[in-house]
Amino acid sequence: MKRVGLFGIVAAMAIVLTGCPITPPGYSPPWVVSFDSSPKPVRPGETVTLHIEAADDQGIASVGPVRFTTPSGSQLNAVGVCESLTTPHEDDPRNALITVTCPVPTYASNGTWYLKLHINDGSPQANYPGSDAQIPFEVAGGSDDRSAPQLVSFTTEPATIHQGTTFTLTMRIRDESLPVTVDRGYAFVKPFSPDSMFQCSDDAYAPVSPTEVDYTAICRPLYFHAPAPVETGLYRTAPLVKDALAQEANLEVSVNVEPGV
């Protein structure tokens, strides 16, 4: 009895310390028996319905949609986007029919998409880890976009930047899956002198065409993290830019800083 009690204490400590449940001995995770989707194919802006039959030696408890994988391999969130219903099989409670409905984004690209599902076969208190499944469905009638955003051109205002100049950066970005987003918090930094920089913020977007947008930001001089004139020379930045399909690229831009304020 003492040995059993000690094991229980150790197991409980492991859960608390690691945050990871201990898989029960002989555990068998749930598996997918079959799946189907409708309509075939689905068009952007429509709703796709996935029918999955899953099985487990103890039955299926619940299902949680996790994320989409696009034809280009990028990933989009599916948590809170899709709805799911799990119905135990009438003849065999170890099997269940899972119905998942998801709105397909209006900017969805053509090809095979995957929805990642996490299938649970017990409550979290049971320490059953469950299993993941990738369910495919086809999209047609959208774009064939497989590329990350591209930098068309950039300008600064003023065109000549001095050591104490606050300037506006404008980048024209092209992509087939607008809108794009530029990660905030980037700066123009002088190579080998990281404390000399222009910190960029106050960003804005202005559509130019169905496939191009002008992105602007205000970049202010900082020297050792305080507003002050910076060193002269070449400054570079490469902000991360993502399109609506989560395809991303670092767009490199450089400016030259002249003497004077």
C-alpha positions as YAML, in Angstrom:
chain: A
units: angstrom
residues:
- id: 1
  name: MET
  ca: [0.00, 0.00, 0.00]
- id: 2
  name: LYS
  ca: [2.88, 2.35, 0.79]
- id: 3
  name: ARG
  ca: [4.41, 1.76, -2.64]
- id: 4
  name: VAL
  ca: [1.12, 2.50, -4.39]
- id: 5
  name: GLY
  ca: [0.62, 5.65, -2.35]
- id: 6
  name: LEU
  ca: [4.14, 6.83, -3.11]
- id: 7
  name: PHE
  ca: [3.58, 6.30, -6.85]
- id: 8
  name: GLY
  ca: [0.40, 8.38, -6.69]
- id: 9
  name: ILE
  ca: [2.27, 11.22, -4.97]
- id: 10
  name: VAL
  ca: [5.10, 11.11, -7.53]
- id: 11
  name: ALA
  ca: [2.63, 11.09, -10.42]
- id: 12
  name: ALA
  ca: [0.76, 14.07, -9.01]
- id: 13
  name: MET
  ca: [4.03, 15.96, -8.53]
- id: 14
  name: ALA
  ca: [5.02, 15.22, -12.13]
- id: 15
  name: ILE
  ca: [1.78, 16.73, -13.41]
- id: 16
  name: VAL
  ca: [2.23, 19.84, -11.27]
- id: 17
  name: LEU
  ca: [5.91, 20.34, -12.08]
- id: 18
  name: THR
  ca: [5.87, 19.58, -15.79]
- id: 19
  name: GLY
  ca: [2.34, 20.61, -16.68]
- id: 20
  name: CYS
  ca: [2.04, 17.47, -18.82]
- id: 21
  name: PRO
  ca: [-0.34, 14.63, -18.01]
- id: 22
  name: ILE
  ca: [0.98, 11.10, -17.61]
- id: 23
  name: THR
  ca: [-0.43, 8.75, -20.23]
- id: 24
  name: PRO
  ca: [-2.15, 5.77, -18.62]
- id: 25
  name: PRO
  ca: [-0.46, 2.39, -19.20]
- id: 26
  name: GLY
  ca: [-1.80, 0.62, -22.29]
- id: 27
  name: TYR
  ca: [-3.39, 3.81, -23.58]
- id: 28
  name: SER
  ca: [-4.84, 3.68, -27.13]
- id: 29
  name: PRO
  ca: [-5.46, 7.04, -28.84]
- id: 30
  name: PRO
  ca: [-8.52, 7.67, -31.03]
- id: 31
  name: TRP
  ca: [-8.23, 7.20, -34.80]
- id: 32
  name: VAL
  ca: [-10.09, 8.30, -37.92]
- id: 33
  name: VAL
  ca: [-12.04, 5.56, -39.69]
- id: 34
  name: SER
  ca: [-13.27, 7.61, -42.66]
- id: 35
  name: PHE
  ca: [-13.94, 11.18, -43.75]
- id: 36
  name: ASP
  ca: [-15.72, 13.14, -46.46]
- id: 37
  name: SER
  ca: [-16.42, 16.78, -47.30]
- id: 38
  name: SER
  ca: [-19.16, 18.76, -49.03]
- id: 39
  name: PRO
  ca: [-19.55, 20.55, -51.31]
- id: 40
  name: LYS
  ca: [-16.84, 19.21, -53.61]
- id: 41
  name: PRO
  ca: [-15.11, 21.50, -54.28]
- id: 42
  name: VAL
  ca: [-16.08, 24.37, -52.03]
- id: 43
  name: ARG
  ca: [-15.79, 27.95, -53.27]
- id: 44
  name: PRO
  ca: [-14.27, 30.87, -51.37]
- id: 45
  name: GLY
  ca: [-16.87, 32.48, -49.11]
- id: 46
  name: GLU
  ca: [-18.93, 29.28, -48.83]
- id: 47
  name: THR
  ca: [-19.17, 26.89, -45.88]
- id: 48
  name: VAL
  ca: [-17.51, 23.50, -46.01]
- id: 49
  name: THR
  ca: [-18.93, 20.58, -44.01]
- id: 50
  name: LEU
  ca: [-16.60, 17.77, -42.97]
- id: 51
  name: HIS
  ca: [-18.00, 14.38, -41.99]
- id: 52
  name: ILE
  ca: [-15.57, 12.26, -39.98]
- id: 53
  name: GLU
  ca: [-16.07, 8.86, -38.42]
- id: 54
  name: ALA
  ca: [-13.68, 8.30, -35.52]
- id: 55
  name: ALA
  ca: [-13.21, 5.43, -33.12]
- id: 56
  name: ASP
  ca: [-11.65, 4.75, -29.74]
- id: 57
  name: ASP
  ca: [-11.65, 1.82, -27.33]
- id: 58
  name: GLN
  ca: [-13.36, 4.03, -24.72]
- id: 59
  name: GLY
  ca: [-15.39, 6.24, -27.09]
- id: 60
  name: ILE
  ca: [-14.97, 9.80, -28.40]
- id: 61
  name: ALA
  ca: [-15.55, 12.62, -25.90]
- id: 62
  name: SER
  ca: [-15.18, 15.78, -27.99]
- id: 63
  name: VAL
  ca: [-13.41, 17.38, -30.96]
- id: 64
  name: GLY
  ca: [-11.62, 20.73, -31.27]
- id: 65
  name: PRO
  ca: [-10.71, 22.38, -34.61]
- id: 66
  name: VAL
  ca: [-7.18, 23.77, -34.36]
- id: 67
  name: ARG
  ca: [-5.94, 25.31, -37.63]
- id: 68
  name: PHE
  ca: [-6.06, 25.32, -41.42]
- id: 69
  name: THR
  ca: [-3.10, 24.53, -43.64]
- id: 70
  name: THR
  ca: [-3.31, 26.23, -47.05]
- id: 71
  name: PRO
  ca: [-2.04, 24.81, -50.37]
- id: 72
  name: SER
  ca: [1.15, 26.88, -49.95]
- id: 73
  name: GLY
  ca: [1.79, 25.37, -46.50]
- id: 74
  name: SER
  ca: [0.94, 28.46, -44.47]
- id: 75
  name: GLN
  ca: [-1.33, 28.10, -41.46]
- id: 76
  name: LEU
  ca: [-4.47, 29.95, -40.38]
- id: 77
  name: ASN
  ca: [-6.27, 29.80, -37.06]
- id: 78
  name: ALA
  ca: [-9.40, 27.62, -36.83]
- id: 79
  name: VAL
  ca: [-10.07, 27.96, -33.09]
- id: 80
  name: GLY
  ca: [-13.40, 29.71, -32.64]
- id: 81
  name: VAL
  ca: [-13.91, 29.74, -36.42]
- id: 82
  name: CYS
  ca: [-15.42, 26.29, -36.99]
- id: 83
  name: GLU
  ca: [-18.30, 24.57, -35.24]
- id: 84
  name: SER
  ca: [-18.30, 20.86, -34.43]
- id: 85
  name: LEU
  ca: [-20.81, 18.25, -33.29]
- id: 86
  name: THR
  ca: [-19.92, 14.78, -32.00]
- id: 87
  name: THR
  ca: [-22.61, 12.07, -32.09]
- id: 88
  name: PRO
  ca: [-21.90, 8.57, -30.71]
- id: 89
  name: HIS
  ca: [-22.76, 5.71, -33.07]
- id: 90
  name: GLU
  ca: [-26.07, 4.02, -32.20]
- id: 91
  name: ASP
  ca: [-24.76, 0.48, -32.64]
- id: 92
  name: ASP
  ca: [-21.26, 0.95, -31.24]
- id: 93
  name: PRO
  ca: [-20.60, 3.73, -28.68]
- id: 94
  name: ARG
  ca: [-16.88, 3.37, -29.33]
- id: 95
  name: ASN
  ca: [-17.44, 5.01, -32.73]
- id: 96
  name: ALA
  ca: [-18.68, 8.55, -33.29]
- id: 97
  name: LEU
  ca: [-19.76, 10.71, -36.21]
- id: 98
  name: ILE
  ca: [-18.09, 14.11, -36.12]
- id: 99
  name: THR
  ca: [-19.57, 16.96, -38.15]
- id: 100
  name: VAL
  ca: [-17.47, 20.09, -38.55]
- id: 101
  name: THR
  ca: [-18.63, 23.20, -40.42]
- id: 102
  name: CYS
  ca: [-16.20, 25.96, -41.36]
- id: 103
  name: PRO
  ca: [-16.59, 29.19, -43.32]
- id: 104
  name: VAL
  ca: [-14.07, 29.27, -46.13]
- id: 105
  name: PRO
  ca: [-12.28, 32.64, -46.36]
- id: 106
  name: THR
  ca: [-13.28, 34.83, -49.30]
- id: 107
  name: TYR
  ca: [-9.59, 35.07, -50.25]
- id: 108
  name: ALA
  ca: [-9.04, 31.28, -50.13]
- id: 109
  name: SER
  ca: [-6.62, 29.94, -52.73]
- id: 110
  name: ASN
  ca: [-7.35, 27.01, -55.03]
- id: 111
  name: GLY
  ca: [-6.13, 23.56, -54.10]
- id: 112
  name: THR
  ca: [-6.18, 21.17, -51.17]
- id: 113
  name: TRP
  ca: [-6.70, 22.68, -47.72]
- id: 114
  name: TYR
  ca: [-6.38, 20.74, -44.45]
- id: 115
  name: LEU
  ca: [-8.20, 21.23, -41.18]
- id: 116
  name: LYS
  ca: [-6.35, 19.99, -38.12]
- id: 117
  name: LEU
  ca: [-8.66, 18.47, -35.50]
- id: 118
  name: HIS
  ca: [-7.80, 17.39, -31.99]
- id: 119
  name: ILE
  ca: [-9.89, 14.37, -31.02]
- id: 120
  name: ASN
  ca: [-10.43, 13.83, -27.29]
- id: 121
  name: ASP
  ca: [-11.33, 10.45, -25.83]
- id: 122
  name: GLY
  ca: [-11.70, 11.60, -22.24]
- id: 123
  name: SER
  ca: [-11.82, 14.63, -19.98]
- id: 124
  name: PRO
  ca: [-8.59, 16.53, -19.17]
- id: 125
  name: GLN
  ca: [-8.72, 15.03, -15.67]
- id: 126
  name: ALA
  ca: [-8.45, 11.54, -17.18]
- id: 127
  name: ASN
  ca: [-4.95, 12.33, -18.53]
- id: 128
  name: TYR
  ca: [-5.89, 11.07, -22.00]
- id: 129
  name: PRO
  ca: [-3.84, 13.06, -24.57]
- id: 130
  name: GLY
  ca: [-6.14, 12.27, -27.52]
- id: 131
  name: SER
  ca: [-4.84, 12.53, -31.09]
- id: 132
  name: ASP
  ca: [-4.64, 14.93, -34.04]
- id: 133
  name: ALA
  ca: [-6.07, 14.39, -37.50]
- id: 134
  name: GLN
  ca: [-5.60, 16.33, -40.75]
- id: 135
  name: ILE
  ca: [-8.81, 16.38, -42.80]
- id: 136
  name: PRO
  ca: [-8.49, 17.56, -46.43]
- id: 137
  name: PHE
  ca: [-10.98, 19.47, -48.56]
- id: 138
  name: GLU
  ca: [-10.75, 21.06, -51.99]
- id: 139
  name: VAL
  ca: [-11.18, 24.75, -52.84]
- id: 140
  name: ALA
  ca: [-11.87, 26.03, -56.37]
- id: 141
  name: GLY
  ca: [-12.89, 29.34, -57.87]
- id: 142
  name: GLY
  ca: [-10.39, 31.40, -55.90]
- id: 143
  name: SER
  ca: [-6.87, 32.60, -56.61]
- id: 144
  name: ASP
  ca: [-3.79, 30.55, -57.41]
- id: 145
  name: ASP
  ca: [-1.69, 32.59, -55.01]
- id: 146
  name: ARG
  ca: [1.32, 30.69, -53.69]
- id: 147
  name: SER
  ca: [3.64, 33.66, -53.16]
- id: 148
  name: ALA
  ca: [4.51, 35.86, -50.21]
- id: 149
  name: PRO
  ca: [4.12, 39.65, -50.40]
- id: 150
  name: GLN
  ca: [6.63, 41.48, -52.62]
- id: 151
  name: LEU
  ca: [8.15, 44.93, -52.32]
- id: 152
  name: VAL
  ca: [7.45, 46.97, -55.47]
- id: 153
  name: SER
  ca: [9.15, 50.21, -54.39]
- id: 154
  name: PHE
  ca: [9.78, 52.44, -51.40]
- id: 155
  name: THR
  ca: [10.29, 56.14, -50.75]
- id: 156
  name: THR
  ca: [11.05, 58.39, -47.80]
- id: 157
  name: GLU
  ca: [9.79, 61.87, -47.01]
- id: 158
  name: PRO
  ca: [12.01, 63.81, -46.91]
- id: 159
  name: ALA
  ca: [14.11, 62.07, -49.53]
- id: 160
  name: THR
  ca: [17.37, 63.13, -47.84]
- id: 161
  name: ILE
  ca: [17.68, 61.90, -44.26]
- id: 162
  name: HIS
  ca: [19.97, 63.65, -41.79]
- id: 163
  name: GLN
  ca: [21.10, 62.51, -38.36]
- id: 164
  name: GLY
  ca: [18.15, 64.07, -36.54]
- id: 165
  name: THR
  ca: [15.51, 63.63, -39.25]
- id: 166
  name: THR
  ca: [12.13, 62.08, -38.52]
- id: 167
  name: PHE
  ca: [10.96, 60.63, -41.83]
- id: 168
  name: THR
  ca: [7.94, 58.89, -43.31]
- id: 169
  name: LEU
  ca: [8.57, 55.55, -44.97]
- id: 170
  name: THR
  ca: [6.23, 54.45, -47.77]
- id: 171
  name: MET
  ca: [6.43, 50.89, -49.10]
- id: 172
  name: ARG
  ca: [4.33, 49.77, -52.05]
- id: 173
  name: ILE
  ca: [3.58, 46.09, -51.52]
- id: 174
  name: ARG
  ca: [2.12, 43.69, -54.07]
- id: 175
  name: ASP
  ca: [0.20, 40.53, -53.24]
- id: 176
  name: GLU
  ca: [-2.75, 38.58, -54.66]
- id: 177
  name: SER
  ca: [-4.24, 37.98, -51.20]
- id: 178
  name: LEU
  ca: [-4.78, 41.39, -49.67]
- id: 179
  name: PRO
  ca: [-4.90, 42.69, -47.03]
- id: 180
  name: VAL
  ca: [-1.31, 42.51, -45.86]
- id: 181
  name: THR
  ca: [-0.04, 43.28, -42.39]
- id: 182
  name: VAL
  ca: [3.41, 44.54, -41.41]
- id: 183
  name: ASP
  ca: [4.68, 43.41, -38.03]
- id: 184
  name: ARG
  ca: [5.12, 46.35, -35.68]
- id: 185
  name: GLY
  ca: [8.14, 47.22, -33.60]
- id: 186
  name: TYR
  ca: [10.77, 47.20, -36.34]
- id: 187
  name: ALA
  ca: [13.57, 49.76, -36.75]
- id: 188
  name: PHE
  ca: [16.21, 50.90, -39.21]
- id: 189
  name: VAL
  ca: [19.49, 49.93, -37.55]
- id: 190
  name: LYS
  ca: [23.07, 50.79, -38.49]
- id: 191
  name: PRO
  ca: [25.13, 47.60, -39.00]
- id: 192
  name: PHE
  ca: [27.65, 47.03, -36.17]
- id: 193
  name: SER
  ca: [26.07, 49.90, -34.21]
- id: 194
  name: PRO
  ca: [22.75, 48.57, -32.86]
- id: 195
  name: ASP
  ca: [22.16, 51.52, -30.52]
- id: 196
  name: SER
  ca: [21.88, 53.91, -33.47]
- id: 197
  name: MET
  ca: [18.45, 53.50, -35.09]
- id: 198
  name: PHE
  ca: [15.22, 54.92, -36.45]
- id: 199
  name: GLN
  ca: [12.25, 53.36, -34.64]
- id: 200
  name: CYS
  ca: [9.16, 53.07, -36.88]
- id: 201
  name: SER
  ca: [5.52, 53.31, -35.72]
- id: 202
  name: ASP
  ca: [2.17, 54.96, -36.54]
- id: 203
  name: ASP
  ca: [1.62, 52.69, -39.52]
- id: 204
  name: ALA
  ca: [-1.22, 53.02, -42.04]
- id: 205
  name: TYR
  ca: [-2.42, 51.25, -45.19]
- id: 206
  name: ALA
  ca: [-3.87, 52.74, -48.40]
- id: 207
  name: PRO
  ca: [-5.07, 50.39, -51.18]
- id: 208
  name: VAL
  ca: [-3.71, 51.28, -54.63]
- id: 209
  name: SER
  ca: [-5.19, 48.44, -56.71]
- id: 210
  name: PRO
  ca: [-6.72, 44.99, -56.13]
- id: 211
  name: THR
  ca: [-3.19, 43.62, -55.74]
- id: 212
  name: GLU
  ca: [-1.18, 46.57, -54.35]
- id: 213
  name: VAL
  ca: [-1.21, 48.65, -51.18]
- id: 214
  name: ASP
  ca: [0.86, 51.57, -49.92]
- id: 215
  name: TYR
  ca: [2.09, 51.07, -46.37]
- id: 216
  name: THR
  ca: [3.38, 54.10, -44.45]
- id: 217
  name: ALA
  ca: [5.12, 54.50, -41.09]
- id: 218
  name: ILE
  ca: [6.87, 57.32, -39.24]
- id: 219
  name: CYS
  ca: [10.48, 56.58, -38.29]
- id: 220
  name: ARG
  ca: [12.14, 58.58, -35.48]
- id: 221
  name: PRO
  ca: [15.87, 58.76, -34.59]
- id: 222
  name: LEU
  ca: [16.96, 57.10, -31.34]
- id: 223
  name: TYR
  ca: [20.48, 57.00, -29.96]
- id: 224
  name: PHE
  ca: [21.01, 54.64, -27.03]
- id: 225
  name: HIS
  ca: [17.19, 54.39, -26.72]
- id: 226
  name: ALA
  ca: [16.69, 58.16, -26.36]
- id: 227
  name: PRO
  ca: [15.47, 60.67, -28.96]
- id: 228
  name: ALA
  ca: [18.69, 62.15, -30.36]
- id: 229
  name: PRO
  ca: [20.65, 62.54, -33.61]
- id: 230
  name: VAL
  ca: [22.09, 59.24, -34.78]
- id: 231
  name: GLU
  ca: [25.32, 58.24, -36.50]
- id: 232
  name: THR
  ca: [25.80, 58.75, -40.21]
- id: 233
  name: GLY
  ca: [25.91, 55.87, -42.69]
- id: 234
  name: LEU
  ca: [23.76, 53.08, -44.05]
- id: 235
  name: TYR
  ca: [20.71, 51.84, -42.10]
- id: 236
  name: ARG
  ca: [18.73, 48.68, -42.84]
- id: 237
  name: THR
  ca: [15.47, 47.08, -41.84]
- id: 238
  name: ALA
  ca: [13.52, 44.00, -42.94]
- id: 239
  name: PRO
  ca: [10.01, 44.02, -41.42]
- id: 240
  name: LEU
  ca: [7.98, 40.82, -41.59]
- id: 241
  name: VAL
  ca: [4.98, 41.14, -43.92]
- id: 242
  name: LYS
  ca: [2.09, 38.65, -44.09]
- id: 243
  name: ASP
  ca: [-0.82, 38.40, -46.50]
- id: 244
  name: ALA
  ca: [-4.34, 37.17, -45.75]
- id: 245
  name: LEU
  ca: [-3.22, 33.56, -46.37]
- id: 246
  name: ALA
  ca: [-0.44, 33.93, -43.76]
- id: 247
  name: GLN
  ca: [2.21, 33.74, -46.48]
- id: 248
  name: GLU
  ca: [5.08, 35.87, -45.23]
- id: 249
  name: ALA
  ca: [8.36, 37.48, -46.21]
- id: 250
  name: ASN
  ca: [10.90, 39.90, -44.78]
- id: 251
  name: LEU
  ca: [11.02, 42.96, -47.05]
- id: 252
  name: GLU
  ca: [14.46, 44.57, -46.88]
- id: 253
  name: VAL
  ca: [14.76, 48.36, -47.07]
- id: 254
  name: SER
  ca: [17.82, 50.57, -46.56]
- id: 255
  name: VAL
  ca: [18.41, 54.32, -46.22]
- id: 256
  name: ASN
  ca: [21.55, 56.46, -46.07]
- id: 257
  name: VAL
  ca: [21.90, 59.03, -43.28]
- id: 258
  name: GLU
  ca: [23.76, 62.24, -44.09]
- id: 259
  name: PRO
  ca: [25.60, 64.54, -41.62]
- id: 260
  name: GLY
  ca: [23.59, 67.34, -40.03]
- id: 261
  name: VAL
  ca: [20.25, 67.66, -38.31]
...
